Amino acid sequence: MYQYISEEGLSPLFYFIKKYDLKYFVSFRKVDFENDYFENLFFIDFYESNNQKFYNDPHIETTIITIISDYFKRNPNVIISYVCDIVDYKQDFRKRLFDKWYKNFNDNKFSKINFQYEIENNSITYHLSLIFRSELYKEEELIENVNLQLEEFTNLK
């Protein structure tokens, strides 16, 4: 695992530098859907700043999982959400990777729900996932509220 640095603020930011001076960022951004149910929803983003990922490094996975785990320890009531980036059409690969990370990380205190979302007249499937503490949220309620929110997004078009 790499040592990481925390910059707390409105959107907490974490970063670490790995071999070859590649700098990775992990951020948690509060989401406001003007929906009380999702008052503790945060999107997680992570990326390598120079877009120069040129070899597989298992310490990246370990470090990002540790950052997420530490964030949950300090903020147990958050719901963390991520959408697999579609920029290079590798969203299916990313979903499988994140599923693997979750499986390696989960200690049965957390649950994860996967959603697929397609925009009408668009052949791209978006993968959206939520990770949350199992004792704080009911999976059925989350599914219902996410589906209502997705329906609301669809109706805005």
N, C-alpha and C positions, 0 to 999 in steps of 0.2 A: 504494500500500500504506500502511496505517496502522502507526505504531509500536506495538509491543505490549509489555506488561509481564509478566514471569514471576514467579510465586510458587511456588517449588519446595517440595515437601513429599511426603507419602505419595501424594497424588494431585496431580500437577503441574497448576497452573492458570495460564492465560494470559488476559489480557484486553486489549481495546483500546477506545478511545472514538472514535466517528466523528462525522460531522456531526450537529448538533442534539443533542449530548451523549448519543447512544445508546451504551450500553455493551454490548459483546459479550464473552462468556466462552467459552473453549475449555479443556476439561479432559481429562486422560487418567487413567482409573481402572483400577487393576490388578484383574484378575478372578481369583478362586481357585475353580476347578472341582474342586480336589483331584485334578488330573490333571497328571502331570509334563509331558505333551506341551505343555500350554498354560501353562507357568510364566511365559512372557513375553507373555501376552495382556493387552492394555489396551483398554478401551472408550473411544472418543472421544465426547464430548458437546460441542455448542456451541449457544448460544442468545443472544438479545438480552434483557437483563435486564428491560426494561419492556414487552416484547411490543408494541413500537410500530414495527415495520418498515413503513414506508410508502412507500418508493421503492427502486428497484433501484440498487445501488451496486457496481460491479465491484471496488472496493477491498476489499470484504468477502471475496470469493472469494480474491483475491490474498493477503490477510493470513492467512486461515485455512490456505491451502495452504502458505504460508511457515512458519507455526507447526508444521504437520505435518512438513514437510521438515526443519526445524531439530531437531525432536524425534527424527526418525529419525537424523540426523547424530550426536546425542549418545547415542542408544540404538539402534544398528543391528540388534540381535537381537530387537526387539519385533515383535509382530504386533498391528496395530491393527484393531479391529473396530468396526463401527457397525451399529445397527439403525435403520431409518427410522421415525421417530415416527408413530404411527397415530392420535394424539389427534383430529385434524381430518379423518381419512381422506384425507390427501394423501401417503401413503407412496409411491405410484407416482411422483408428481411429484418427491418428494425423491430417490428412487432414480435417476431420470433426471438430476437436477441433480448428484448425487454422481458418477455415471458420467461426466458431462461434465467435472467438476472433475478427476477422476482422469486422464482422457484429456489434459487440458491440462497436468497436473502430471507425468505419468509420463515418465521419461527412460530407460526400459528397464532400470532397476535394480530395479524393483518389479513385483510381480504383484498382481492383485486377483481374488478369487473371490467370486461372488455366489451366495447361497443364498435360496431361498424356503421359508418355513416356515408351515404352517397348523396351527392347533390344532383338534383334532377338535371338531365341533359349533360351530365358529366360522367365519364366512364371511370373516374377515379374513386377508389374506396379509401376513406379515411379511417384510421384506427385510433380510437380514443380509449383510454383506460383510466380507471380511478383506483387508487390505493388508499386504504383507510384502516383505522383500528377497529377490529371486529366487535369489541364490546361497546363501542360508542355509536355505531351506525348499523341500521338494519339494511341488509342487501336489497330486499324487495323495495323498500322506500327509496333508496338511491336509484335503483333502476327506473322506477316510476318517475322520479323527478328529473333524471337525465333525459329520459324519453320525452317528457313534457317540454323541457328546455330545447331539445333538438327540434321538436315539432315547431316551437315558437321561432327558432332560427329559420326553418324552412318557410314558414308563413311570411317572414319579413321580405322575402324575395319578390 
